Amino acid sequence: MNKLNIVLFVVTIGFALWVVNARSEARSIYSQLDKMQHQEDQLNAEYEQLRIEHSTWDAHNLVDKAATNRLGMHPPSANETILIYTTKLSDE
């Protein structure tokens, strides 16, 4: 009976150490999961910002194309550009 008790005691200690190790691993993995979820949130926010920026550029291109195609507008050439110089009036 003494040998059986010793064997059971050793097995119980072994399983207890295994449970402690498993719980420690689970905590570590959960911590990594939390960090990755936070990183995912940050990346999603950045992605949405980039989508908004991209759509803004698309809208600018659409206006430019509509002005060129529908209205026949174009950037002025050097001959079509007039510079107007003004003189500053005194503050008196």
Stockholm file with secondary structure:
# STOCKHOLM 1.0

chainA/1-92         MNKLNIVLFVVTIGFALWVVNARSEARSIYSQLDKMQHQEDQLNAEYEQLRIEHSTWDAHNLVDKAATNRLGMHPPSANETILIYTTKLSDE
#=GR chainA/1-92 SS CHHHHHHHHHHHHHHHHHHHHHHHHHHHHHHHHHHHHHHHHHHHHHHHHHHHHHHHHHHHHHHHHHHHHTTCCCCCCSTTCCCCCCCCCCCC
#=GC SS_cons        CHHHHHHHHHHHHHHHHHHHHHHHHHHHHHHHHHHHHHHHHHHHHHHHHHHHHHHHHHHHHHHHHHHHHTTCCCCCCSTTCCCCCCCCCCCC
//
